[in-house]
Amino acid sequence: MSRFTFQTGEIGEDSRSGNSLFLVSVILLWGLGIFTVLISTPDAVARLPFLSEKSRYYFVSRQLMFSFMGVIGFLFFAFIPFRLLRKFLGFFVIGSLIFCILPILPFFGKTSHGAARWVNIPHLGRFQPSEFAKLAVVMYLANLFDKYLVLDSDSQREYGLYPMLGLFLFVIVIILQKDFSTSVFIFLVGTIMFFASGAKMSWFLPVMILAIPVIAFLIFIEPYRINRLIAFFKPEELNMTTGYQRATSENVISAGGVWGNGVGTGMSVLNIPEIQTDYIFAGWVNAMGLIGVIAYCVVLVFFAIRGYKIALTTPSRFGSYGSFGFTTLILLQSLINIGVVCGALPTTGIPLPFFSSGGSSMIATFCMCGFIFNASTTTDDEDGSILRPGSNKSEGGIEKLEGVKVTL
């Protein structure tokens, strides 16, 4: 069966130009996100009792503070050599796993809406470890794919269990937080990375088949998950309870029409509970209409093209797998969130990157973008894994096309 895998390859464009375009895409997404929080949340601050004494621009000022911290994370991951990053990657992965366990513990965890997903940080608020688990899982898989998937078939089978076990360990721990949507999302991104890396699906297919009944079981043991499905398939039955947020979001989006209601025109977002989080996109659509949706999608596609271009052209296998994973994660997370807000998908707890108010998501997303930027500039020669630009090297008659190894 034909397949393709990301491998080290030739750089087909001026790297400085490529880096600048990727940075432009990141800045555009971030700028749209800050602007959306600015126009959508002032009234939400007044509506929430525990924020009654805060400024109307509490959420946007908070988002700017976390953006500053995110830029620091971006710079760290953008300029740390991959060799050094991989040297300490084990500590980061283990630390992320430990942090994912903390919300389950009574003393450290913060429970909200029936889920234990947060850890309290003095003076900063809540910290959501699962957002950094996404960062850890992608780098963990990229590191192991680079190490083991270049081996012969027997060795691949022996070592292929490591990335699977690590992925499932994170998924299980996040499920224990009752963060079902994030655990399934991480599993999905990990599975896509397995496909893209060229790993034999004969190892992974039985696990994927087993995952179907497990996911169904996890859905049906929690009444609120069942209600979310009912609200999706029969929205009229739960419009005033479980499906209220979804139904209100659809009304707010519809009110935006083609051209939108504009900024500062009193858009009716007050009825969307906690619009600053997962339903922030409804505020953007209400203000900017269908034209705003198209503009956002253009920027998102531009970001994805630049990210995948870097994944295909970086001379580092680790950087290639990681860039592919992070680009896929941000793109897929954005599409899922938009699908939920527009009513095309059941309600989940997946935030919109660069838009949803929350420090953990903002910082982690900037770190992912920093890694992608690093992959576009790296010249690390890690154990001979680099194919230098301009080289026409081939292996066993296999042609390498800008980082993609095509096999038949």
C-alpha positions in Angstrom: 0.0 0.0 0.0 1.3 3.4 -0.9 2.2 5.7 2.0 4.3 8.7 2.7 6.4 9.8 5.7 8.0 13.0 6.8 11.8 12.7 6.7 14.8 15.0 6.6 14.9 16.8 3.3 16.0 19.7 1.2 15.0 23.3 2.0 13.2 24.6 -1.1 12.9 28.2 -0.2 14.8 31.0 1.5 14.6 30.2 5.2 14.4 33.9 6.3 11.4 34.5 4.0 9.7 31.3 5.3 10.4 32.2 8.9 8.9 35.7 8.4 5.8 34.3 6.8 5.2 31.9 9.7 5.7 34.7 12.2 3.2 36.8 10.3 0.6 34.0 10.5 1.2 33.6 14.3 0.9 37.4 14.9 -2.3 37.5 12.8 -4.0 34.7 14.8 -2.9 36.2 18.1 -4.0 39.7 17.1 -7.5 38.5 16.0 -7.8 36.7 19.3 -6.9 39.7 21.4 -9.3 41.9 19.4 -12.1 39.3 19.8 -11.6 39.2 23.6 -11.6 43.0 23.6 -15.0 43.3 21.9 -16.7 40.3 23.4 -16.0 40.3 27.1 -16.6 43.7 28.7 -20.2 42.9 29.5 -19.3 39.4 30.6 -17.2 40.9 33.3 -20.1 42.8 34.7 -22.3 39.8 34.5 -20.1 37.5 36.6 -20.6 38.2 40.4 -17.0 37.2 41.4 -15.7 39.8 38.9 -18.1 42.6 39.8 -15.2 44.8 41.1 -12.9 44.2 38.2 -12.4 46.5 35.2 -14.6 45.9 32.1 -11.4 45.0 30.3 -10.3 42.4 32.9 -10.2 39.5 30.5 -8.3 41.3 27.7 -5.7 42.7 30.2 -5.3 39.2 31.6 -5.0 37.8 28.1 -2.2 40.3 27.3 -0.4 39.3 30.5 -0.5 35.6 29.5 0.5 36.6 26.0 3.7 38.2 27.4 4.4 34.9 29.2 3.6 33.1 26.0 6.1 35.1 24.1 8.8 34.1 26.6 7.9 30.5 26.0 8.0 31.1 22.2 11.5 32.5 22.4 12.7 29.7 24.6 11.4 27.0 22.2 12.5 29.0 19.2 16.1 29.3 20.0 17.0 26.4 22.3 19.1 23.9 20.2 17.1 20.7 19.5 20.0 18.6 20.8 19.8 20.4 24.2 16.0 20.2 24.2 16.0 16.5 23.6 18.6 16.0 26.3 16.2 17.4 28.9 13.0 16.3 27.2 12.5 13.3 29.6 12.4 15.7 32.6 9.8 17.8 30.8 7.6 14.8 29.9 7.8 13.3 33.4 7.1 16.8 35.0 4.1 17.3 32.7 2.7 13.8 33.7 3.1 14.7 37.4 1.4 18.0 36.9 -1.5 16.1 35.2 -1.8 14.0 38.3 -2.0 17.0 40.7 -5.5 18.1 39.8 -6.8 14.8 41.0 -5.3 15.2 44.4 -7.5 17.0 47.0 -4.9 19.5 48.3 -3.6 20.7 44.9 -6.6 20.3 42.6 -9.3 22.8 41.8 -12.7 21.3 40.8 -15.0 23.2 38.5 -18.2 22.1 36.7 -17.6 18.6 38.1 -14.1 18.2 36.6 -10.7 18.3 38.3 -8.6 19.9 35.6 -6.9 22.8 37.3 -4.1 23.5 39.8 -4.2 26.7 41.8 -1.2 29.0 41.4 -1.0 31.9 43.9 -1.5 35.4 42.4 -2.0 33.9 38.9 -5.1 31.8 39.3 -5.7 28.4 37.8 -3.2 26.4 35.8 -4.5 23.6 33.5 -1.8 20.9 33.1 -3.5 19.1 30.2 -2.6 22.1 27.9 1.1 21.4 28.5 0.5 17.7 28.2 -0.3 18.4 24.5 3.1 20.0 24.2 4.8 17.1 26.0 3.1 14.4 24.1 3.9 15.8 20.6 7.6 16.2 21.5 7.8 12.8 23.2 6.4 11.1 20.1 8.6 13.1 17.7 11.6 12.2 19.7 10.8 8.5 19.7 9.8 8.4 16.1 13.1 9.9 15.1 15.0 7.3 17.2 13.1 4.1 16.3 11.3 4.4 13.0 14.5 4.5 11.0 15.4 1.0 12.3 14.6 -2.3 10.6 11.1 -3.8 10.9 11.9 -6.1 13.8 13.5 -3.3 15.8 10.6 -1.0 15.0 8.2 -3.6 16.4 10.2 -3.9 19.6 10.6 -0.2 20.2 7.3 0.9 18.8 5.6 0.1 22.1 7.3 3.0 23.8 5.4 5.8 22.0 2.2 3.9 22.4 2.6 3.4 26.1 3.6 7.1 26.7 0.6 8.3 24.7 -1.9 6.0 26.5 -0.4 7.0 29.9 -1.2 10.7 29.3 -4.6 9.8 27.9 -5.5 7.8 31.0 -4.3 10.4 33.5 -6.3 13.1 31.7 -9.4 10.9 31.7 -9.0 10.6 35.5 -9.4 14.4 35.6 -12.8 14.0 33.9 -11.4 15.9 30.9 -12.8 13.5 28.4 -12.6 15.8 25.4 -8.9 16.7 25.9 -8.0 13.0 26.4 -9.7 12.0 23.2 -8.2 14.9 21.3 -4.6 14.0 22.4 -5.2 10.4 21.4 -6.4 11.6 18.0 -3.4 13.9 17.4 -1.1 11.0 18.5 -2.8 8.7 16.1 -2.4 11.1 13.2 1.3 11.4 14.1 1.7 7.6 14.0 0.2 7.6 10.5 2.4 10.5 9.3 5.6 9.0 10.8 5.1 5.8 8.7 4.6 3.5 11.6 3.0 0.3 10.7 -0.7 0.5 11.5 -0.8 -3.2 12.0 0.6 -2.5 15.5 -1.8 0.3 16.2 -5.0 -0.9 14.5 -6.0 -3.4 17.3 -5.7 -0.6 19.9 -7.8 1.8 17.7 -10.5 -0.9 17.4 -10.5 -1.4 21.1 -10.7 2.3 21.7 -14.1 2.6 20.1 -16.0 0.6 22.8 -13.9 2.2 25.5 -14.8 5.7 24.4 -18.5 4.7 24.2 -18.3 3.3 27.7 -16.7 6.5 29.0 -19.4 8.5 27.4 -22.3 6.5 28.8 -21.0 6.4 32.4 -21.3 10.1 32.8 -24.9 11.6 32.5 -23.6 15.0 31.4 -21.9 13.5 28.4 -25.1 11.7 27.4 -27.0 15.0 27.8 -24.5 16.7 25.5 -25.1 14.1 22.8 -28.9 14.4 23.3 -28.6 18.2 23.0 -26.7 17.8 19.8 -29.0 15.3 18.1 -32.3 16.7 19.6 -31.5 20.3 20.6 -35.1 21.3 21.1 -35.3 19.0 24.1 -32.5 20.5 26.1 -32.3 24.1 24.8 -32.9 25.6 28.3 -30.5 23.3 30.2 -27.5 21.4 28.7 -28.0 22.8 25.2 -28.5 26.4 26.3 -25.0 27.6 25.6 -25.0 25.9 22.2 -28.5 27.2 21.2 -27.6 30.8 22.4 -24.3 30.7 20.5 -26.1 29.7 17.3 -28.6 32.6 17.7 -25.7 35.1 18.3 -23.9 33.8 15.2 -27.1 34.0 13.1 -27.6 37.6 14.2 -24.2 38.5 12.7 -25.5 37.9 9.2 -23.1 38.4 6.3 -21.4 41.6 7.3 -21.8 41.4 11.1 -23.1 43.9 13.6 -19.8 45.8 13.9 -17.8 46.7 17.0 -19.5 48.4 19.9 -23.0 48.0 18.6 -24.4 46.2 21.7 -24.2 42.7 20.3 -26.2 40.2 22.3 -23.6 38.0 23.8 -24.7 38.5 27.4 -26.7 35.3 27.4 -23.8 33.0 26.5 -22.3 31.7 29.8 -18.6 32.3 30.0 -18.3 33.5 26.4 -14.6 34.4 27.1 -13.7 30.7 27.1 -14.8 28.0 24.6 -17.5 30.1 22.8 -15.4 33.2 22.2 -15.7 32.7 18.4 -19.4 33.5 18.6 -18.5 37.1 19.6 -16.2 37.4 16.6 -18.9 36.1 14.2 -21.6 38.4 15.6 -19.4 41.4 15.2 -17.8 40.5 11.8 -20.4 38.2 10.2 -19.7 35.6 7.5 -16.9 37.9 6.1 -15.2 37.6 9.5 -15.5 33.8 9.4 -13.9 33.7 5.9 -11.1 36.1 7.1 -10.3 33.9 10.1 -10.3 30.7 8.0 -7.9 32.3 5.5 -5.5 33.2 8.3 -5.8 29.7 9.8 -5.1 28.0 6.5 -2.2 30.4 5.9 -0.8 29.3 9.3 -1.3 25.6 8.5 0.4 26.0 5.1 3.4 27.7 6.7 3.6 25.1 9.5 3.4 22.1 7.2 5.9 23.7 4.8 8.4 23.9 7.7 7.6 20.3 8.6 8.4 19.2 5.1 11.5 21.2 4.6 13.3 21.2 8.0 16.6 19.2 7.9 15.8 17.6 11.3 13.6 14.5 11.6 12.7 15.5 15.2 11.8 19.0 14.1 9.8 17.6 11.2 7.7 15.2 13.3 7.3 17.9 16.0 6.3 20.6 13.6 3.8 18.4 11.9 2.3 17.4 15.2 2.0 20.9 16.5 0.6 22.4 13.3 -1.9 19.5 13.2 -2.8 20.1 16.8 -3.5 23.8 16.5 -5.4 23.4 13.2 -7.5 20.5 14.4 -8.2 22.2 17.8 -9.3 25.3 16.0 -11.6 23.4 13.6 -13.2 21.4 16.4 -13.9 24.5 18.5 -15.5 26.3 15.5 -17.6 23.2 14.8 -18.8 23.2 18.4 -19.6 26.9 18.4 -21.5 26.7 15.1 -23.5 23.7 16.3 -21.8 21.2 13.8 -20.2 19.1 16.6 -21.3 18.2 20.2 -20.2 20.4 23.0 -16.6 19.8 24.1 -14.1 21.6 26.4 -11.6 22.3 23.6 -10.5 26.0 23.6 -9.8 28.1 20.5 -6.0 28.7 20.2 -5.1 32.4 20.7 -8.7 33.3 21.2 -10.1 31.5 24.3 -9.3 33.3 27.6 -6.9 31.2 29.6 -3.3 31.4 30.4 -2.4 27.7 30.1 -3.7 27.5 26.5 -2.1 30.8 25.4 1.3 29.9 26.8 1.3 26.3 25.5 0.2 27.5 22.0 3.0 30.1 21.9 5.5 27.4 22.9 4.3 25.1 20.1 4.7 27.9 17.6 8.2 28.5 19.0 9.1 24.9 18.3 7.9 25.2 14.7 9.9 28.4 14.2 13.0 26.6 15.6 12.5 23.7 13.1 12.7 26.2 10.3 16.1 27.5 11.4 17.8 24.5 13.0 21.2 23.3 11.7 21.7 20.7 14.4 23.4 17.5 13.1 22.0 14.9 15.4 23.7 11.6 14.9 23.9 12.1 11.2 20.1 12.6 10.9 20.5 15.8 8.9 20.3 15.8 5.2 22.1 19.1 4.3 20.4 21.5 1.9 21.4 20.9 -1.6 22.2 17.2 -1.1 20.7 14.7 -3.5 21.2 11.8 -1.2 18.8 8.9 -1.6 18.4 5.6 0.2 17.8 2.4 -1.7 16.4 4.1 -4.7 13.9 6.0 -2.6 13.5 9.5 -3.9 13.3 12.3 -1.3 11.1 15.2 -2.3 11.5 18.2 0.0 11.4 16.1 3.1 8.7 13.6 2.0 9.8 10.1 1.4 7.5 8.5 -1.2 7.2 4.7 -1.2 5.1 2.4 -3.3 
